[in-house]
Every structure is written in C-alpha cells, then in structure tokens.
C-alpha cells in the first residue's frame, strides 16, 4: 500500500517538472515564431517590389518627341515675348526722344527769331557808325549818334541753343534707338551747323577787342557812362558830345575795326537764317515721320 502511494507521488512530481519545463520553453518558441513571421512578411514585400512578372510601361520615341516639342515651344514663346517687350520699350524711348527733340527745336526757333532781329539792328548801327566816322566834319556834327552806335552796335548775344536731348542721345549711345536713318542724318546735319556759328562768334570777340582798343582813344568814357540809365539801357545824348580826337587816321582805324565786326555779323546773320530754316524743316519732318500732333 505504501509503495503505491510513493509511486503516485513520484509521478505527480515528474508531471510538475514537465509542466515547468514546458512553461520555460514557450517564450523562446514564441520569439522564434514572431521573427519567422516578420522575415516572411519582409520577403513577401521585397518580392512584391521587384516582381519581374509585373508589367512595366516603357516610353516610346513619340513621347520623348512631344515632351521635347512642348519644352521647345515654351522656351521659344518666352523668347518671343521678351523680344517683343524689349522692342516696345525701345520704340517708346525713341518716341520720347523725338518728342523731346522737337521741343528743343521749338526753343531754338524762338531764340533764333530774337537773335536775327538783334543782328539786323547791330549791323544797321555799325553801318551808321562807319558812315559818321568817314570824315572829321561828320563826326563833329553827329557826336550823339557816334557814341550811341559805338556803344550799342558792337554788342552781340551768343546763340544759346537747347541741345539737351541731342547731348543725351550722343553721350548715352541713344542714336541707335533712332531706327529711321533719314531722320537720324537730318538731326546730325542740323546740330553740325553750330560749329561754324561758334567759330564766327570767337572771331568776332577778337575783332571787338581790337575795336575797344582804338575806341578808348577816340571816345570820352565820361560820355559813355552818362549814356547808362538806371535800368541798364543805353540812351542817346541830346547835346552832341565831342570826341576825344578828330584825327583822320584815328577815325579811319576805328572805322576799319568797325568794318571787320560788321562783316562777321553779316556772315553770322546768314548762318542764323539758314539754321532757323533747318530747325523748322527738321521739326516738320520729325512730326510727319513719327505722326506727332
């Protein structure tokens, strides 16, 4: 009886140890099972991504051609748009320069009209002075006219033209904007005339200096000062003032220098009239060519 009881106890002990052993192995088996599952899933995913049996769409030459054509058209249209914009900007600038130039020409015409009238008056005064200095007898009879003509006749006003637009075109290379060759040539021709006028003015200033040197020996400075009014104008005397000398040689020398000045002013007058006509013609041509109001 006791032997049976011990045998049962032994069997129970063995069963208990077996259960404990199974309980200790289970986590390891579970971990191996999890790892195996993950590896299987990864292999399936990898196998799916590189499945050679899956269909692949390959581009043909027509697809590449249309892509190239669309890209080319986009770039070309952008180039055309930029070119048109630049062309419009340059055309607008050209028109602005032409409008500004016509305004300058209008200023020149006004100045030329005033200057031409002044040159006529100056030439007339110098003609009178030469006539009165011809003989001592005439000089003694017309002292007031001699002083007045000797003071006002030689005075000149240099031609101050408005060349701001032309200078801007020349200095900034803006003449390339003037697309019409004929208009550009006429503009250059007009402004080239100023050089001869400047040369005549310089020559006249030299002649005027010679005139003043001899006039200082013939005219009384007190009378010249008396002719000056409070507003700066020169007024004639009414008492027939005398000259410092009536020496015929001195009078002839003064007449000679008066003649030189008069000749330069006559030449200048011709150039001024020609310049005025050129300004009027150029203004009319530009307005017509560019359809300006």
C-alpha positions as CSV (number, residue, x, y, z in Angstrom):
1,X,0.0,0.0,0.0
2,X,2.8,2.4,0.9
3,X,4.6,1.6,-2.3
4,X,1.6,2.6,-4.3
5,X,1.4,5.9,-2.5
6,X,5.1,6.7,-3.2
7,X,4.8,5.8,-6.8
8,X,1.9,8.2,-7.2
9,X,3.8,11.0,-5.5
10,X,6.7,10.3,-7.8
11,X,4.5,10.5,-10.9
12,X,3.0,13.8,-9.7
13,X,6.5,15.2,-9.2
14,X,7.5,14.3,-12.7
15,X,4.4,15.8,-14.2
16,X,5.0,19.0,-12.3
17,X,8.6,19.2,-13.6
18,X,7.4,18.6,-17.1
19,X,4.9,21.4,-16.9
20,X,7.5,23.8,-15.6
21,X,9.9,22.8,-18.4
22,X,7.2,23.5,-21.0
23,X,6.4,26.8,-19.4
24,X,10.1,27.9,-19.6
25,X,10.4,26.9,-23.3
26,X,7.3,28.7,-24.5
27,X,8.6,32.3,-24.6
28,X,11.6,31.3,-26.7
29,X,9.4,29.4,-29.1
30,X,7.1,32.4,-29.3
31,X,10.0,34.7,-30.1
32,X,11.2,32.4,-32.8
33,X,7.7,32.3,-34.2
34,X,7.5,36.1,-34.3
35,X,10.9,36.5,-36.0
36,X,10.0,33.9,-38.6
37,X,6.7,35.7,-39.3
38,X,8.4,39.1,-39.8
39,X,11.0,37.6,-42.1
40,X,8.3,36.0,-44.2
41,X,6.4,39.3,-44.4
42,X,9.6,41.2,-45.4
43,X,10.4,38.7,-48.1
44,X,6.9,39.0,-49.4
45,X,7.1,42.8,-49.6
46,X,10.6,42.6,-51.2
47,X,9.4,40.0,-53.6
48,X,6.4,42.2,-54.5
49,X,8.5,45.3,-55.2
50,X,10.8,43.5,-57.6
51,X,8.4,41.2,-59.2
52,X,9.7,40.8,-62.7
53,X,6.3,39.4,-63.8
54,X,4.7,42.8,-63.0
55,X,4.1,44.8,-66.3
56,X,6.4,48.0,-66.8
57,X,5.4,50.9,-69.2
58,X,8.3,52.0,-71.3
59,X,8.2,55.4,-73.2
60,X,8.5,55.3,-76.9
61,X,10.1,57.9,-79.2
62,X,6.8,59.7,-79.7
63,X,6.5,60.5,-76.0
64,X,10.1,61.9,-75.9
65,X,9.4,63.9,-79.1
66,X,6.3,65.6,-77.7
67,X,8.0,66.4,-74.4
68,X,10.8,68.0,-76.3
69,X,8.5,69.9,-78.6
70,X,6.4,71.3,-75.7
71,X,9.6,72.3,-73.9
72,X,11.0,73.9,-77.0
73,X,7.7,75.8,-77.7
74,X,7.7,77.1,-74.1
75,X,11.2,78.5,-74.3
76,X,10.6,79.9,-77.8
77,X,7.4,81.7,-76.8
78,X,9.2,83.1,-73.7
79,X,11.9,84.4,-76.0
80,X,9.4,86.0,-78.4
81,X,7.6,87.6,-75.5
82,X,10.8,89.1,-74.1
83,X,11.9,90.3,-77.6
84,X,8.5,92.0,-78.2
85,X,8.7,93.7,-74.8
86,X,12.2,94.9,-75.4
87,X,11.2,96.1,-78.9
88,X,8.2,98.0,-77.5
89,X,10.4,99.6,-74.8
90,X,12.9,100.8,-77.3
91,X,10.2,102.1,-79.6
92,X,8.6,104.0,-76.7
93,X,12.0,105.5,-75.8
94,X,12.6,106.5,-79.4
95,X,9.3,108.3,-79.5
96,X,10.1,110.1,-76.2
97,X,13.5,111.3,-77.6
98,X,11.8,112.6,-80.8
99,X,9.1,114.5,-78.8
100,X,11.8,116.0,-76.6
101,X,13.9,116.9,-79.6
102,X,11.0,118.7,-81.3
103,X,10.5,120.7,-78.1
104,X,14.2,121.7,-78.2
105,X,13.8,122.7,-81.8
106,X,10.9,124.9,-80.9
107,X,13.1,126.7,-78.3
108,X,15.8,127.1,-80.9
109,X,13.4,128.7,-83.4
110,X,12.2,131.2,-80.7
111,X,15.8,132.1,-79.8
112,X,16.8,132.4,-83.5
113,X,14.0,134.8,-84.2
114,X,15.1,137.1,-81.4
115,X,18.8,136.8,-82.3
116,X,18.1,137.5,-86.0
117,X,16.3,140.7,-85.2
118,X,19.2,141.8,-82.9
119,X,21.8,141.1,-85.6
120,X,19.9,143.2,-88.0
121,X,19.8,146.1,-85.5
122,X,23.5,145.7,-84.7
123,X,24.5,145.7,-88.4
124,X,22.5,148.8,-89.0
125,X,24.2,150.6,-86.1
126,X,27.6,149.6,-87.3
127,X,26.8,150.9,-90.8
128,X,25.8,154.2,-89.3
129,X,29.0,154.4,-87.2
130,X,31.2,153.7,-90.3
131,X,29.4,156.5,-92.2
132,X,29.8,159.1,-89.4
133,X,33.5,158.2,-88.9
134,X,34.2,158.7,-92.6
135,X,35.2,162.4,-92.2
136,X,36.0,164.6,-89.2
137,X,33.3,167.0,-90.3
138,X,30.5,164.4,-90.0
139,X,32.0,163.2,-86.7
140,X,31.8,166.7,-85.2
141,X,28.1,167.1,-86.3
142,X,26.8,163.8,-85.0
143,X,28.6,163.1,-81.7
144,X,25.5,161.8,-80.0
145,X,24.9,159.2,-82.8
146,X,28.6,158.1,-82.8
147,X,28.6,157.5,-79.0
148,X,25.3,155.6,-79.2
149,X,26.2,153.5,-82.2
150,X,29.7,152.7,-80.9
151,X,28.1,151.6,-77.6
152,X,25.2,149.5,-78.8
153,X,26.3,148.4,-82.3
154,X,29.1,146.1,-81.3
155,X,27.0,144.2,-78.7
156,X,26.2,140.7,-79.6
157,X,24.3,137.8,-77.9
158,X,25.8,134.4,-78.4
159,X,23.3,131.8,-79.7
160,X,22.4,129.6,-76.7
161,X,20.7,126.7,-78.3
162,X,18.8,124.0,-76.4
163,X,20.8,120.8,-77.1
164,X,19.9,118.8,-74.0
165,X,18.2,115.9,-75.9
166,X,20.9,115.8,-78.6
167,X,23.6,115.7,-76.0
168,X,21.8,112.9,-74.1
169,X,21.4,110.9,-77.4
170,X,25.1,111.4,-78.2
171,X,26.6,110.7,-74.8
172,X,24.4,107.7,-73.9
173,X,24.5,106.0,-77.3
174,X,20.8,106.7,-77.8
175,X,21.2,107.3,-81.5
176,X,20.9,103.5,-82.0
177,X,17.2,104.0,-81.0
178,X,16.6,106.2,-83.9
179,X,15.6,103.5,-86.4
180,X,14.9,105.8,-89.3
181,X,18.2,106.6,-91.0
182,X,17.0,109.7,-92.8
183,X,15.7,111.3,-89.6
184,X,19.0,110.5,-87.8
185,X,21.0,112.1,-90.6
186,X,18.9,115.2,-90.6
187,X,19.3,115.6,-86.8
188,X,23.1,115.2,-87.1
189,X,23.2,117.7,-90.0
190,X,21.2,120.3,-88.1
191,X,23.5,120.2,-85.0
192,X,26.6,120.2,-87.1
193,X,25.9,123.8,-88.2
194,X,26.6,125.2,-84.7
195,X,30.3,124.8,-85.1
196,X,30.6,127.5,-87.8
197,X,28.5,129.9,-85.7
198,X,30.7,129.3,-82.7
199,X,33.8,130.0,-84.8
200,X,32.3,133.2,-86.1
201,X,31.5,134.3,-82.6
202,X,35.0,133.6,-81.4
203,X,36.4,135.6,-84.3
204,X,34.1,138.4,-83.6
205,X,35.2,138.6,-80.0
206,X,38.8,139.1,-81.2
207,X,37.7,141.8,-83.5
208,X,35.7,143.5,-80.8
209,X,38.8,143.6,-78.6
210,X,40.7,145.4,-81.3
211,X,37.8,147.8,-81.7
212,X,37.7,148.7,-78.0
213,X,41.5,149.4,-78.0
214,X,41.1,152.2,-80.6
215,X,37.7,153.3,-79.3
216,X,39.3,154.0,-75.9
217,X,41.4,156.7,-77.7
218,X,38.6,158.3,-79.6
219,X,35.6,158.2,-77.2
220,X,35.2,160.0,-73.9
221,X,34.5,157.5,-71.1
222,X,32.6,160.1,-69.2
223,X,30.1,160.4,-72.1
224,X,29.8,156.6,-72.3
225,X,29.0,156.4,-68.6
226,X,26.4,159.2,-68.9
227,X,24.5,157.2,-71.5
228,X,23.8,154.4,-69.0
229,X,20.3,154.6,-67.5
230,X,19.3,153.2,-64.1
231,X,17.6,150.2,-65.7
232,X,20.8,149.3,-67.6
233,X,19.8,150.5,-71.0
234,X,21.9,152.8,-73.2
235,X,20.3,156.1,-74.1
236,X,21.4,158.7,-76.7
237,X,22.7,162.1,-75.7
238,X,20.9,165.3,-76.8
239,X,23.8,167.7,-76.7
240,X,26.1,166.4,-79.5
241,X,29.1,165.5,-77.2
242,X,32.6,165.8,-78.6
243,X,35.1,163.1,-79.3
244,X,38.5,162.9,-77.7
245,X,40.1,163.3,-81.1
246,X,39.1,164.0,-84.7
247,X,42.4,162.8,-86.1
248,X,41.7,161.4,-89.5
249,X,44.0,158.4,-89.0
250,X,42.5,157.5,-85.7
251,X,39.0,157.8,-87.2
252,X,40.0,155.6,-90.1
253,X,41.5,152.9,-87.8
254,X,38.3,152.9,-85.8
255,X,36.3,152.6,-89.0
256,X,38.4,149.6,-90.1
257,X,37.7,147.6,-86.9
258,X,34.0,148.5,-87.2
259,X,34.1,147.2,-90.7
260,X,35.6,143.9,-89.6
261,X,33.0,143.4,-86.9
262,X,30.2,144.3,-89.3
263,X,31.4,141.7,-91.8
264,X,31.4,138.9,-89.2
265,X,27.9,139.9,-88.1
266,X,26.6,139.7,-91.6
267,X,28.2,136.3,-92.1
268,X,26.7,135.2,-88.8
269,X,23.3,136.5,-89.9
270,X,23.3,134.3,-93.0
271,X,24.1,131.2,-90.9
272,X,21.4,132.1,-88.4
273,X,18.8,132.3,-91.1
274,X,19.9,129.1,-92.6
275,X,19.9,127.4,-89.2
276,X,16.4,128.7,-88.5
277,X,15.1,127.2,-91.7
278,X,16.9,123.9,-90.9
279,X,15.2,123.8,-87.5
280,X,11.8,124.5,-89.0
281,X,12.3,121.8,-91.7
282,X,13.6,119.2,-89.2
283,X,10.7,119.9,-86.8
284,X,8.2,119.4,-89.6
285,X,9.9,116.3,-90.9
286,X,10.0,114.6,-87.4
287,X,6.4,115.4,-86.7
288,X,5.4,114.0,-90.0
289,X,7.6,110.9,-89.8
290,X,6.5,110.0,-86.3
291,X,3.0,111.2,-86.6
292,X,3.2,113.8,-83.8
293,X,0.4,116.3,-83.3
